[in-house]
Amino acid sequence: MPVFVTRVVLGIVFLGIVACLIPDGEKKQEKEPARQLSSIPRSNIVPLPKDLKVIDDVVYHPGKKTRWRMNLVLPQQAETQPRPALVFVYAGGGSGGNNTTRHSRTGPLHYARKGYVCVSLYHRHSDDTPFADCLEDLKCAIRWMRAHADKYQIDPERIGAFGNANGGSMVCLVGLMKQGQQVDSSAPWRDQSSQLNAFCVTATPTDYLSWADGIEHLPRMIHLTWKNEDELKTEVAKISPITYVRADAPPMLVMHGVLDPFVDVSQADQFVAALKSAGARDVTYYRSDSAGHAVFLRDQTQTFPMMEEFFARTLGYPKGYKVAQR
């Protein structure tokens, strides 16, 4: 047999052997069941200190919505007195609460180690539901906390919140609205209050009527709140925190970066000015000339201690923590 033919035959045999040894990827994929992902990311995505415990996927609103969940982070050791609580509401264009950012993982752990009961909130997506519905979810979660205050050792008179970007809008609205404003009569825990006792917001839209790019360029979530052009201004005003400024507003800490490309700093400037003009007595404004939308993380050497002291002063915790008197 010629050498050339021999080499061809040997090559074919070799390729056949290799083909037999390589597993059939398609058949393997058919046999393996599809990986089931939880509808909500777990809160223990960072190492959990041994002195804390996490309760995942707590249902705060009975129903079919998978986003009606919260994660609780609280101290392992019980105290003789109820603890203050903090609700963390995050950004993502209002898209259901994006609890995958750095502070969304570390914030509740940090404050729980100081003795707070902390909640990471998940709510409905404003990509496919009106922003007002997301707002009602936050209210419902706060009412749930008060309804279960004894079980989780929460002081119902000391509930604060942290909100970033559109999450900050939700926090501002709940913090400033009166109890009966924009209420879903079908939501549970109606016998409880949804009021906040203090709150901190960062990079937050507060007046959609004065949006820097014009009202016609509002985020998609805002357009879901109105039915036609004639109703636009009326409906947008209802979900703008500046509409609800009042003299008896709860204590608040507002943070914003001058270089923010998404939410113009004028939103915070006008909001704080309106609060003070209305007679609000406890408004602290951190305005960074060098930070953008991520002002809270970029300026953390200033913002982290400022927020910590703010909640210690306004919620009176932890005991013995020395804060400057206003």
C-alpha positions in Angstrom: 0.0 0.0 0.0 1.4 3.4 -0.9 2.7 5.5 2.0 0.2 8.3 1.2 -2.8 6.0 1.3 -1.5 4.4 4.5 -1.3 7.9 6.2 -4.8 8.8 5.1 -6.3 5.6 6.5 -4.4 6.0 9.8 -5.7 9.6 10.0 -9.3 8.5 9.5 -9.0 5.9 12.2 -7.4 8.4 14.6 -10.2 10.9 14.1 -12.8 8.2 14.7 -11.2 7.3 18.0 -11.1 10.9 19.1 -14.7 11.4 18.2 -15.7 8.5 20.4 -13.8 9.9 23.3 -15.3 13.4 23.1 -18.7 13.5 25.1 -21.8 14.5 23.2 -22.4 18.0 24.5 -26.0 18.2 23.2 -27.0 14.9 24.8 -25.4 15.9 28.0 -27.3 19.1 28.2 -30.6 17.2 27.5 -30.0 14.9 30.4 -29.0 17.6 32.9 -32.0 19.5 34.4 -32.1 23.3 33.9 -30.6 25.2 36.7 -33.3 26.8 38.8 -32.4 30.3 39.9 -34.0 32.0 42.9 -36.3 34.8 42.0 -34.5 37.0 44.6 -30.7 37.1 45.1 -29.7 35.9 48.5 -28.6 38.3 51.2 -25.6 36.2 52.2 -23.6 37.0 49.1 -20.9 38.5 51.4 -19.5 36.7 54.4 -22.0 36.9 57.3 -20.5 37.8 60.7 -21.2 35.2 63.4 -22.9 37.7 65.6 -25.7 38.3 63.0 -28.5 36.3 61.5 -30.2 36.6 58.1 -33.8 35.7 57.3 -34.2 35.5 53.6 -37.3 36.0 51.4 -39.7 37.2 54.0 -43.1 37.9 52.5 -44.4 41.3 53.4 -47.3 41.3 51.1 -49.2 38.0 50.5 -49.9 37.3 46.9 -48.4 36.0 43.6 -45.8 38.7 43.1 -42.4 37.3 43.6 -41.0 40.7 44.3 -43.0 41.1 47.5 -40.1 39.9 49.6 -37.5 41.3 52.0 -34.3 40.1 53.6 -33.9 40.7 57.3 -30.5 41.1 58.9 -30.4 41.4 62.7 -28.2 40.8 65.7 -28.1 37.2 67.0 -28.2 38.4 70.6 -31.5 39.7 71.9 -31.7 42.9 73.9 -34.0 44.0 76.8 -35.2 47.0 74.8 -36.6 47.2 71.2 -34.1 48.2 68.5 -34.4 50.8 65.8 -34.8 49.5 62.2 -33.5 50.6 58.8 -35.0 49.9 55.4 -32.5 49.9 52.5 -34.1 50.7 49.1 -31.9 50.7 46.1 -31.7 52.0 42.5 -31.7 50.5 39.1 -34.0 53.0 37.5 -36.7 51.9 39.9 -36.5 48.4 38.4 -37.5 46.4 41.4 -34.6 47.3 43.6 -31.1 46.3 42.6 -29.7 44.7 45.7 -26.4 43.6 44.0 -24.5 46.8 44.5 -21.7 47.1 47.0 -23.5 49.0 49.7 -26.7 47.0 49.3 -24.7 44.0 50.6 -22.6 45.7 53.2 -25.0 48.4 54.5 -27.4 46.1 56.3 -24.6 44.1 57.7 -22.8 47.2 59.0 -25.8 48.6 60.7 -27.0 45.3 62.0 -23.7 44.8 63.8 -24.4 48.1 65.5 -27.7 46.8 66.8 -30.2 47.9 64.1 -32.7 45.5 62.6 -32.1 46.0 58.8 -34.3 45.2 55.9 -33.2 44.9 52.2 -36.4 45.5 50.2 -37.5 44.1 46.9 -40.5 45.6 45.2 -42.3 45.4 41.9 -40.5 46.5 38.7 -41.4 50.0 37.6 -40.4 48.8 34.1 -43.9 47.3 33.8 -45.9 48.8 36.6 -46.6 52.4 37.6 -44.0 54.0 40.0 -46.9 54.6 42.4 -47.1 50.8 42.8 -43.5 50.5 43.8 -44.2 53.3 46.3 -47.0 51.3 47.8 -44.7 48.3 48.2 -42.4 50.3 50.4 -45.3 51.6 52.5 -46.5 48.0 52.9 -43.1 46.8 54.0 -42.9 49.5 56.7 -46.4 48.6 57.9 -45.3 44.9 58.0 -42.3 45.9 60.2 -44.6 47.6 62.7 -47.1 44.7 62.6 -44.2 42.3 63.5 -42.3 44.7 65.8 -42.6 42.4 68.8 -41.4 39.3 66.9 -38.3 41.0 65.6 -37.7 43.3 68.5 -38.3 46.5 66.4 -39.1 49.8 68.0 -42.1 51.1 65.9 -41.2 54.7 66.8 -37.7 54.4 65.4 -37.8 53.3 61.8 -35.5 55.0 59.3 -34.7 54.4 55.6 -31.8 54.7 53.1 -32.6 55.2 49.4 -30.3 55.7 46.4 -31.4 57.3 43.1 -35.0 56.2 42.3 -35.0 54.3 45.5 -34.3 57.6 47.2 -37.4 59.1 45.5 -39.5 56.3 47.0 -38.0 57.0 50.4 -38.6 60.7 50.1 -42.2 60.3 49.1 -43.0 57.9 51.9 -41.1 60.1 54.4 -43.0 63.2 53.4 -46.5 62.0 52.5 -49.2 62.1 55.1 -50.6 58.7 56.2 -53.6 58.9 53.9 -52.0 60.1 50.7 -51.8 57.7 47.8 -53.0 54.6 49.7 -53.8 51.2 48.2 -56.9 50.2 50.1 -56.3 46.5 49.2 -52.8 46.3 50.8 -52.4 44.4 54.0 -51.4 45.7 57.5 -53.8 48.6 57.2 -53.9 49.2 60.9 -50.3 50.2 61.0 -48.5 53.4 60.0 -46.2 53.6 57.0 -44.5 56.8 58.3 -40.7 57.1 58.5 -39.0 58.6 61.5 -35.8 59.6 59.6 -34.3 59.0 56.2 -31.2 59.5 54.1 -31.2 59.7 50.3 -28.5 60.1 47.7 -28.4 61.1 44.0 -32.2 61.4 44.2 -34.7 62.8 41.7 -37.1 65.0 43.7 -39.0 67.1 41.1 -39.8 65.4 37.8 -41.6 68.5 36.6 -38.3 70.3 36.4 -36.3 67.5 34.9 -33.2 68.9 33.3 -33.8 67.3 29.8 -37.4 68.3 29.8 -40.5 66.5 30.9 -40.8 64.7 27.5 -37.5 62.9 28.4 -38.5 61.5 31.8 -37.4 58.0 32.6 -39.6 55.2 31.3 -41.0 54.4 34.7 -42.5 57.9 35.0 -44.4 57.5 31.8 -46.2 54.5 33.2 -47.9 56.7 35.7 -50.1 58.6 33.3 -52.7 57.7 30.6 -52.5 60.7 28.2 -50.7 63.9 27.6 -53.3 66.0 29.4 -52.8 64.1 32.7 -49.0 64.1 32.5 -48.1 67.1 34.7 -50.7 66.2 37.3 -49.6 62.6 37.6 -45.9 63.4 37.6 -46.4 66.0 40.3 -47.9 63.3 42.5 -44.7 61.2 42.4 -42.4 64.2 42.9 -41.1 64.4 46.5 -41.0 68.2 46.3 -44.8 68.3 46.1 -45.0 67.1 49.7 -42.5 69.3 51.5 -43.8 70.4 54.9 -42.7 72.1 58.1 -43.1 68.9 60.2 -41.1 66.8 57.9 -39.0 64.0 59.6 -35.3 64.5 59.9 -33.5 63.9 56.6 -30.0 63.7 55.2 -29.7 64.6 51.5 -26.5 63.8 49.4 -25.8 64.8 45.8 -22.8 65.2 43.5 -22.5 68.3 41.3 -21.1 66.1 38.5 -24.0 63.7 38.4 -24.8 63.0 34.7 -28.1 61.3 35.4 -29.8 63.4 38.1 -28.9 67.0 37.9 -27.7 68.5 41.2 -30.5 71.2 40.8 -32.9 68.5 41.9 -31.3 68.4 45.4 -30.7 72.1 45.5 -34.3 73.0 44.9 -35.6 70.2 47.1 -33.5 71.3 50.1 -34.4 75.0 49.5 -38.1 74.1 49.4 -37.9 72.2 52.6 -36.2 75.0 54.5 -38.6 77.5 53.0 -41.5 75.4 54.3 -40.0 75.4 57.8 -38.5 72.0 58.0 -36.0 72.1 60.9 -33.8 69.0 60.5 -32.4 68.9 57.0 -28.8 68.2 56.4 -27.4 68.6 52.9 -24.1 67.1 51.7 -23.2 68.6 48.3 -20.0 67.3 46.7 -18.3 69.4 44.0 -16.2 66.4 42.9 -18.6 63.5 42.8 -21.1 62.3 40.3 -24.0 59.8 40.6 -22.0 57.5 42.9 -21.5 60.3 45.4 -22.3 58.0 48.4 -19.5 55.5 47.5 -17.0 57.9 46.0 -17.0 60.2 49.0 -17.5 57.4 51.5 -14.9 58.8 53.9 -17.3 61.7 54.4 -20.7 60.1 53.6 -20.5 56.9 55.6 -19.7 58.5 59.0 -22.2 61.3 58.2 -25.0 58.8 57.6 -24.0 56.8 60.7 -24.1 59.8 62.9 -27.3 61.0 61.4 -29.2 57.8 62.3 -27.5 57.6 65.7 -28.8 61.2 66.4 -32.3 60.9 65.0 -33.1 57.3 66.0 -31.1 57.5 69.3 -29.0 54.4 68.7 -26.7 52.8 69.6 -26.5 53.7 73.2 -23.5 55.8 74.2 -22.8 56.9 70.6 -21.7 60.5 70.9 -23.2 62.8 68.2 -23.0 66.5 67.6 -26.1 68.4 68.8 -27.9 70.4 66.2 
